[in-house]
Structure formats: C-alpha cells, structure tokens
Amino acid sequence: MSGQLVDKVRSQIKEDLIISADERISKQERMLGSITSGIERSAVYSGRAWKVCSMEGLSGLPLTSYGQIDDRIAEMGLEACLLSPADHVFKTSGSTGSPKCIYYSDSDVERIALNFAIICRFIGVQRGDVTWNLGGARPNVSGAMLEETSDLVGLVKLTTLLTRDTDLMGAMRLASRAQRIDVLVTSALVLYFLSRSMGEDGFLKNIVREKIRRDYHLGPLSGLAAMLYLRRIDITKLRDTLSRTRMAITYAEPLTPYMQDLRSAFPHMVFHDVLGSTENPVLAAQLDPRVRGLHMFVHAVVPEIADPAKVIAGLESGKPIEGVPWYEWKEGMKGELIVTRPGQCMPLVRYPTGDMIEVLDPFSEVRVDVDGGAVATLPLIRVLGRSVDTLDFEVPDEMGSFLGNKIY
C-alpha cells in the first residue's frame, strides 16, 4: 500500500470526522449544494427538487423513494434520469422480488470504498491482514466494495465471491487451505452458517445429505453422496484457522439474533456490524465493539429522522414532510431514517431507507488511531427494524437459497 493511499484515508478522517459539530454542519451545507446542483437535469427530480444549501432548504423538498425513481426511468428512459453515464450497476431483489438497479460512476464507487476504508481504520484492520471476502459477486454491491477497498487498506485478499447456490462450498474449500485469515467480511447470515458448520459436528453433512435426498432422490445413498461432495473441505483445518481470526465485519442484517451462536463458535473473534444497502452502502458501523450501537457516518450522508406515518403520507401526497436533522437528535428519539447522499449518476434526496432507528447518544465519542490518537463525535444509533413488512434482500443468488436454506 503506497503512502499516498494511506494518507488519503487518514486525511479524510481528519478533514471530515475529527471536527466539531459546527464545522460538520457547515461542510454538510456545502455538500448539500453539491448534491443538488443541477439536479433538475434529472427527470427524477425535474420540477420537484432544486439546489439547496441548508437543512432548512432540504426540508422544503419532497421525499423521493426508489419506486418513484423506477417509475420515472420506465417512463422517461434511463438516460433522461441519470446525471452522468453509469460505470457500475448494482442490484437488489427489491421488496416485491423484482431487482432494484442502483447506478454509480467510478468516482461514486471510489467515494464509497474510501468510507469503507475509514471503517477499517477505526476498527483496527491493518495493512497486510489476510481478509476473506465472502460477499456477493456483481451485480451485488457487497463483494465489489471490499475489492475496491483492499488497495486503500493494504489487504491481502482471499476472495471467494458468491454467485451460484453452490459457491459457498467452494469458498469453504479454498478457505480451509489458507494458512491464516485475519479478517472475515460477509453477511450476518453466512457468518451464522459458518459458526454452526464449525461448532456442530455433522451439521454441514446433514444439510448436504438432506438437500441431495430431497432434490436427487438418492435415498440411502444420500449420505455417501454428501460425504463425497464435502471431501475437499477440511472442516478441522478451517475451524482451527477461524479460531484465530481476529475480527468479522458483517452486513445485510443485524448480528443480534446470531450473537449467542457466534460467540460460542468463535469466542476470540470481535464482531463489527455495518448498516448499509445497495442504495446507501455505508450508513453506520459498529466502530467500538465495547459499545452497543452503530455510529452514523454523518460526513458521508445527510440523515434525518421522520415519523413513518408521515413518510407514507408524504410519499402519497408528494408534499414535503418534517424531518429532524441529525444535529437536533435527542437520546431516545425514534423514527424512520431518511437519507440524502451524493451521487454523480443518481444522487438520493430525502430517500426513505425503510430502517426504523433509535438514537442512543446524539454525540457519542469514538477513538481512532490517527496522529497518535484522536476522537470523532458521531451519533450513536440502533436499528429497531423495518418500517414495512418486506425486507430488501440482495439479488437471489446472494441472499437466496443454498441447500434449501437462506444463508447468503
């Protein structure tokens, strides 16, 4: 990793995170001006949004959901809706099962990767760490972001991206031959599957045997077929390697439901949860494992909290609704997270994320190893759930079914 790349991460932290609240508000107002400058050129926002340079101005703009974006693209065409040509298209399945398409330029991806590198710097990922990237392959955003981040952090990559429903077995085979794995990056559900595979004798074989019995009707031969299928995965070796893995970074869903199994299988591993989505890959992260909660990346996005009932009403009426900007948050405040974020191709302006959050500490301090040690002050939140009943999974190949079970 070159000194220039190291300096880029450190400089970004010093410029955007180790600053006062007043300085951050001033920077956000400039960011708002940049986000909304020329936004009327997009058919998504034409006639309903304009340049603003303050939170007061932002509050006068209506909400814009993915459904509205998708409808305008269908009606007016993609070229009329994007502010610049897209270099990357990432997808989710969408709450109805049809994929959402999110458009990014190269510079957008570089910005997101830099924010992920900042997370790595905060939590102690080190240059030369062997990092197992067990995310989804493109068009998923998860695996691609770590690949983009690796040079910024100086990682030694063990990359086994998931595309087909059998890829996890191949990934485990490759990882079982690794001499060491320092950091594991994957979805919470995949990590849970690994914990049970490592912690419960016969768990993996039983799942494979049941899958073969159900799909191929081999009857008594299913056990032999499962043993042959799994013969190249050295579970004992992989268990030993993961027992020395220092940390896991997870995403896609909260870790909380799995923590008991994870701590039992990996007692020496430190877990860091990241809140993000394909639309907003880096929103918040557990930067201090001793603190229960996620620190909001207010340098990367402009977050608000709103009453979910008002969000629904605002989307139906097309009228602006009242939101509470992050610097006015109070401990115990709850509501739906609304985000405004940059995008060279498609900025998001007052985008309802569907995430219900609670503010734990509006001005939480977290230390970072920059220039001998420094403190960043960020809102600390926890995710309460979704404001709707349907979850927004990655495309089916990543969050889909392997061996009859949702594991990635």
Stockholm file with secondary structure:
# STOCKHOLM 1.0

chainA/1-408         MSGQLVDKVRSQIKEDLIISADERISKQERMLGSITSGIERSAVYSGRAWKVCSMEGLSGLPLTSYGQIDDRIAEMGLEACLLSPADHVFKTSGSTGSPKCIYYSDSDVERIALNFAIICRFIGVQRGDVTWNLGGARPNVSGAMLEETSDLVGLVKLTTLLTRDTDLMGAMRLASRAQRIDVLVTSALVLYFLSRSMGEDGFLKNIVREKIRRDYHLGPLSGLAAMLYLRRIDITKLRDTLSRTRMAITYAEPLTPYMQDLRSAFPHMVFHDVLGSTENPVLAAQLDPRVRGLHMFVHAVVPEIADPAKVIAGLESGKPIEGVPWYEWKEGMKGELIVTRPGQCMPLVRYPTGDMIEVLDPFSEVRVDVDGGAVATLPLIRVLGRSVDTLDFEVPDEMGSFLGNKIY
#=GR chainA/1-408 SS CCHHHHHHHHHHHHHHTSSCHHHHHHHHHHHHHHHHTTGGGSTTTTTTCCCCCSHHHHTTSCCCCHHHHHHHHHHHCHHHHCSSCCSEEEEECCTTSSCEEEEECHHHHHHHHHHHHHHHHHHTCCTTCEEEEECBCTTSSHHHHHHHHHHHHTCEEEECCBCSTTHHHHHHHHHTTCSCCSEEEEEHHHHHHHHHHHHSTTHHHHHHHHHHHHHHCCGGGHHHHHHHHTTTCCHHHHHHHHHTCCEEEEESSCSGGGHHHHHHHCTTCEEEEEECCSSSSCSEECCCTTSSSEEECTTTCEEEEECHHHHHHHHHHCCCCCCEEGGGCCTTCEEEEEEEECCSSCCEEEEEEEEEEEEEEEEEEEEECSTTCEEEEEEEEEEEEESSSSCCCBCHHHHSEETTEECC
#=GC SS_cons         CCHHHHHHHHHHHHHHTSSCHHHHHHHHHHHHHHHHTTGGGSTTTTTTCCCCCSHHHHTTSCCCCHHHHHHHHHHHCHHHHCSSCCSEEEEECCTTSSCEEEEECHHHHHHHHHHHHHHHHHHTCCTTCEEEEECBCTTSSHHHHHHHHHHHHTCEEEECCBCSTTHHHHHHHHHTTCSCCSEEEEEHHHHHHHHHHHHSTTHHHHHHHHHHHHHHCCGGGHHHHHHHHTTTCCHHHHHHHHHTCCEEEEESSCSGGGHHHHHHHCTTCEEEEEECCSSSSCSEECCCTTSSSEEECTTTCEEEEECHHHHHHHHHHCCCCCCEEGGGCCTTCEEEEEEEECCSSCCEEEEEEEEEEEEEEEEEEEEECSTTCEEEEEEEEEEEEESSSSCCCBCHHHHSEETTEECC
//
